[in-house]
Amino acid sequence: DLIFREGDPTEYFHIVKEGTVKCVKSTPDGKECTLKMLMPGDLFCCDAAAFDGGCHPGTAQPMGNVSILRMHRKTYFDMLRRSPDAAMEVIKYLGNRLNEAQEKTKILALDRADQRLAALLADLAARNGIKDAQGIRLSMRLTRQDMANMIGATTETVIRIMSRFKRERLVSGTANRLVILNLQKLKAFLSV
């Protein structure tokens, strides 16, 4: 089941309560680009579309079991009108989303594929990693195709890079249990 589809009207704001949600944009021939991975506490509503009454520009797919809170647009806007503090929090949130989008654009335009993958894994480790005896385990199932879609690379490129990361003991595991073994060394890729 999808939470919403690309082209659906934006009637609700959504918040991830539990689990992970993947927001994707598709081409007419079926190719996907993963726009964002949403974790517990993340608000998602395709921000601009929700504010201007447009349609969802992407699809929200649950990745396994998720719990989502929904708030109707009218209720949300009424709350913002009554609470300047809440409105300021939304403005800060939207500012952060704009900064994220600008940073992602820079990364996609200027960084090599191994740097993009290292940045993705470091970000996911920081946002939803669970420390265990081996390192930092990602709490979501993340396929090579998911990673490729998120960094603008082919699946084959991600497989080659992940094999190299495994040989260098930066990561271990599979899609169901990916562990970051050496976060510092992984982050070192970002400045090379």
N, C-alpha and C positions, 0 to 999 in steps of 0.2 A: 504494500500500500504506500502511496505517495502522500505527503502532507499537502502539497499543492503542485500543480503542473505549470510549466511555462505557458503563459497566455491566460491563465485563470485570473479572475478579478481579485484585487487585493482587498479583502473584507476584514482580515484579522491581522493583528500583530501576534507573533509566536515567540515563546521562550522555551528553550530546552531545559526541562527539569531533570531528566535522566537520559543517559545514552549519548549517541553521536548522530548528527544529521549532516548529510552531504548536500550542498547546493551546487547544481550543475547547469550548464548552458549547453544546448545541443544544436548541431547543424542539421539541415534537412536530410543529409545523407547518413545521419545517425552518429556522427562523431561527437564526443563529449569533452567539455572543459570543466574541470572542477573549480568552482569559484571560491569555495570556502568550506572548511570543516567546522561545524558548530558543536560546542561542548556544553555541559550543564552551566546554566546561567546566561548563555548567549541569547540575545534578542535577535530575531530574524523576521524580516517582513519585506525584503527587497525595498529598502528604506525609501528611495525616491518615489517608487510606484505607490507605496502606501500613503505617502503624503499628498501626491497629486492625483490620486484616484485611478492611476493606470493599472495595467495588468502586470502580473508577475513576469519579470524578464528571464527567470530560470525556474528550475524544478527543485523541490526539496525532497530528498530521499532519506528515510531512516536507515541507519546502518545497524541492523539488529534491533533489539528491543529498545524503544525510546518512550519517554513520557514528555508530552508537550502541553504547555499552558497556552491558551488562546485568549485574546482580548479583542473584541470588536473595535473597529476603527473609531466609531462614534464614541464609545466608552473611553477609549484611550485618549482621544482629543479632548473630551470633557475633563478628564483627569488632569491633563496638561494645562488646560485653561484655569483650573482651580488651584493648581500647585506650581508656583514659579520654580520651586526647588526641583521638582520632578522635570519640568521643562528644561532647566539648566543641565540636569543629568543627561537628558536626551540629546541636547546640543553637544555636550562633551562626547557622548557615545558616537554621534554622527561625525564629529571631528576626528575621533580615533579611527572610524571606518574609512574616512577619506585619506588619512595618513597611511593606513594599511594598504589601500588601493594604490596610492602613489608609490609606496615601497615595493609592492608586488610588480608594478609596471617597470620600475627600475631594474629589479632582479631579472624579470623575463627578458628585458631588452639588453642588459649588459653582462650578466653573469653566465658562466659556463654551466652545462647541465649538472656536473658533479657539485658545483657550488649551490645551485638551486635545490638539489636533492638534500644536501647537507643542511641548508637553511630550513627546509621543510621539516626534516626530522628533528632538528634542534627546537623549532617552534612547537611541534607537536609534543615533544618531551617536556617542554616548559609548561604547556597548557594542560596536558592530561596524562603526563607520565606518572608512573607509580614506582617508587624506589623499591628494589628488591635486592637479593644477594648478588645477582649478576650485574646489575646496573639500573637503568631506567626502562621499565616495560611500558610500552604504549598500550593503553587500555581499550583501544579500538582495533577492529580487524581492518587491515590496510593492505590491499593487493598491489602488485606491481603496476597494474593498469590504473588504479586509483592514484598512485604516486606520479605516474607518467602524465595523467590528466591534470594534476595539480601543478606540475612544473613545466608544462609545455614541451614534453619530450615524448619519444616513442617508448613503448613498453620494452623493446629490445635494449634501448639505451639505459633504461632504469635497471634492467636485469644485469647488464654489464657493470654498471656503477655499484649496485648492491653486492655483486660478487666481489668486486675490489674492496668495498667497505668491510665485507666479511673476512677476506684474506688479511686485511690490515687490522682486524679485531676491533673495528669501530662499532659493528652491529652483529647481532646473531638472531636466529629464529626465522619464522615464516610469517605469512600474512596474519595468522591467528595469534601469534605471540612474538612480536618484534621487540627486541631489547636493544637499547642503546648502551653499548659496553663502555664507550669512552666519549663522553659528551664534549670534553675540552678539546680533544683531538679532532672531533667532528666539526666543532666550531672553528678550528684553525683553517679549515677549507674555505671559510668565508672570506678570509683576508689574503689568500694566495693569489 
